[in-house]
Structure formats: C-alpha cells, structure tokens
Amino acid sequence: MKTSIKKSLLALVAIGLLAACSSNQSLQEYYVDNSDNPNFISIDIPASILNLDKAELSSEEKKAIQSLKKLNVLAFKKTSENASEFKMESAKVNAILKSDKFVELMKLKSSYGNGVVKYLGDEDAIDEVIIYGSSKDQGFALIRVLGNDMNPAHLMTLMKALQKSDYKGEGLGSLQEFMKG
C-alpha cells in the first residue's frame, strides 16, 4: 500500500516537473538563445541614447519617456546560405508571438514586408511592447520596448518626442552594417 502511494506521489511530481519544463520558449529565452548566433545581431539600447532629455517636450511627452527603460533589438539577416534557417527562425518567433499572453495592437504591411505590434501587461500598464517585422528577402527584426506602466497612447507620444530630439540613429550603426553586409 505504501509503495503504491509513493509511486503515485512520484508520478505526480514527475508530471508537475514536466509541465513546468514545457517546451514553450519565452521571447526573453529566444533572445538569449540567439544572441551568439552569427545570423543574428543583438543590441540593447538604453532610453537615454535617444537624446530626449535635451528636446523641448510637453509634460505628456515627458511622462511617456519616463515609462521607457530600454529597447532590445534582435535581427536576422537572410542570405542564400541561411534561407532554411530563416524559415525555421521565423516560425519560432511567430509561434512565440501567437501566445495568448501577447495582446495585438496593430498589424503592419508595407512594400518592405509585414509586421505586428503586440504588448505584454495590462492595457493601462504595459511592461513590454514587441515590434516584429519580416521581409522574405531581407530577414526579420524583433524589437522589445521595455518600460514601466507604459500606455498604448505613449507609443504615439514617444514617436512625436523622437521627432523633436536630435537622435540620429546612434547605437544602431552595427545593426545597419549587419543588414547591409
């Protein structure tokens, strides 16, 4: 009798461990797993690099900027040699972003490719905005905008504030060179 109880408890513990170690990869894990992959470039950009502290901003723009901490960029450059890996990595990112924990803000379509903007958190207190853009010819970029209690309206306000700043793409040179090279 005691042996069957022990076996049952052991089985429950094993099932619990398997459930906890599910194969669902988080976006953070995806970034970490691919940061050393030569097909990717990974860049962390602090909010301070945007030179927004020097711009003349409204109180609403200042509030939007204060909610922003940093941006994580992960980009995959597609070449003829890595076309199959591109398909595989695109499928992984799409699977991660299909999770119910991400809320879609908008879809993007342009002559360059397609994209989507999603967020994690509550509608009025967003912790992370994800911008994913993909081109069949060029590759894809995955941008995590990290902050504290961001608001969807803050995104548009932030874009307006960026136009007022003297930010000229500092910190993105290695990304531009990677995508060209």
Summary of the structure (lengths in Angstrom):
residues: 181
radius of gyration: 20.4
end to end distance: 68.1
largest distance: 76.0
contacts: 476
relative contact order: 0.18
helix: 43%
strand: 31%
